[in-house]
Each structure stands twice: as C-alpha cells, then as structure tokens.
C-alpha cells in the first residue's frame, strides 16, 4: 500500500465555539482559512471549517466541527489521535514560545524526540498540537501580521495515536496502510511511508493505563485522520486491500465534495480515512477567495436559508487581509 498511500491528507476534530476556533487557527497558528461549509452527515446543522497552508495543499488541512453550539462534548482517551503536529523551521521555535505566551496559549518547553526539536501546545478546547522543527519542509506557509515566512508553519508533520496496546495497531499501519516502523523513543514508536519526514509520519504512543476515549463527533477530541491517495481508483484498491485483510467494516466511497473518502476503524480504535487528492478546494470558489464564502454541498443547497439561520455568526479575519 506504500505506493498508494501518500501520507496524511487531513485531520478532523471536534472543537468548541466556531469563532474561537477560527481565531485560534487563523491568528494564533497562522493557517489560511480554506473553507466554510457544514457537516455533510446527519441532520444537525454544524459548521465544518477548513484551514491549511498558503496553497491549501493536501497534507496541511485541519478541519473542525464546532460542537459547543450543539452542547455535545466527546471524551479524550486512548484509541484517538492524541497529538497533531505541524512543521516549521527549527529556528522559529523560540518565536513560537513567545507568540504563545503573548496570546495566553498553554504550551510546553522545547523538547527533543526522534532527533527533532518540538513545542507542545493546546487548543482552547484541550486538543493537543506540536510544532516540529523541520528545515527540510519546503511547502509555503501562510503569513500574518505577526507570523513571518521565516516562522510560519508549513503543514502537517505527523499525527500521534494513543493506544493501549502497540501490536495490532502497528500491524495495521504496516500491513494495511504500507507504513514501516523506523524507530522507538521511550513509549513512542515511529512509522513512515515513502521517504518519511513531513506529512509521511505517524507515531504510536503506548498508554496502557489510559481509558478508551469516545468515538462520537463532539467537542474536545480528534475524530479521525485521513491518508491521501490519488483518486477513486486508488481508494477502491485500498478498500479491497483492507477487506481482504479482514477489515470488512471499510465504508463505501463517500462524496465529500472536495475529495472522496473510505473510512475504516483501526484495531487501536482510531478512525482512519482514505481520501482522494484529485479534486481540491477550488471547485466552488476561486483559489484567491478560499474561505471567503459560506458554502454548502449541492444536496443541502435547497435548505441553505434554514441551515445558516441556525448557525452562530462567524467572521473570517483574513478576508480583508492580503497575503503575498
């Protein structure tokens, strides 16, 4: 599967209030707001917000569902993505410490794991993030009045999955998704696909005493991580491969408007998605206007007025900001 799985596609989490989330990603982390849309599944009107780097590339996209309005909170625990990690130049880590202090963001100190320096920090709802010093990542960061190109995050480095047992989740990553185990640092295990590094890394953290977290969509947890494939043909091949191994709960291919997806629950409990890379975010608004409009999937357009009336008002602070 290593020739089909191209690394991380996106990460999707449940968060609190929508505007709080926008302010965190757009102004604190310095991500470009890529899309304002809504939850495609079910009948509950919930925003679905997307953030990425300057080019809105696969492998940089964080998507969130602000569930505070619905009053639904998920429970953190094992069987979830515990940490989502971004890359930035190693020289920027001191900047990030000062930046987080300035804005009152809870964070740790600079630490080293697997030979890379990193800073741990937290979303207001308790989601855990890292910035990993990686000078080899040449993707284009989004800049703000406070975050320069020299300091900007480039995109995802990795995700860290919390598991109570390593064995079967390790087997899933290797046999089902084509990753290779490339190292261990304490209770962290490193898996990489392709040449490894940014966007192509997954960690398992062994936490045998941490109770199972919830699987629902709700505030405060990562719901799933998506892995990138080229197109529907590749997604179907991965689906058949998963089913052949015995992971017969792999879903049908679902239309997510900006990509097509197959979902499968991994042995450690983490929901994994296989998402295509050949559609993109410019199908319903130009690249220069990404994140500027409230967009609905075609099958929900007939209910646009009713849906938007139930959602809290939000403002994208980047609409009036020009980014070179």
Buried (B, 14 or more C-beta within 10 A) or exposed (E): BBEBBBBBBBBBBBBBBBBBBBBBBBBBBBBBBBBBBBBBEEEBBBBBBBBBBBBBBBBBBBBBBBBBBBEBBBBBBBBBBBBBBBBBBBEBBEBBBEBBEEEEBEBBEBEEBBEBBBBBBBBBBEBBBBBBBBEEBEBBBBBBEEBEEEBBBBBBBBBBBBBBBBEEBBEBBBBBBBBEBEBEEEEBBBBBBBEBBBBBBBBBBBBEEBEBBBBEBBBBBBBBBBBBBEEBEBBBBBBEBBEEEEBEEBEEBBEBBBBBBBBBBBBBBBBBBBBBBEBEBBEBBEEEEBBBEBBBBEEBEEEEEEBBEEBEEBEBEBEEEEEE
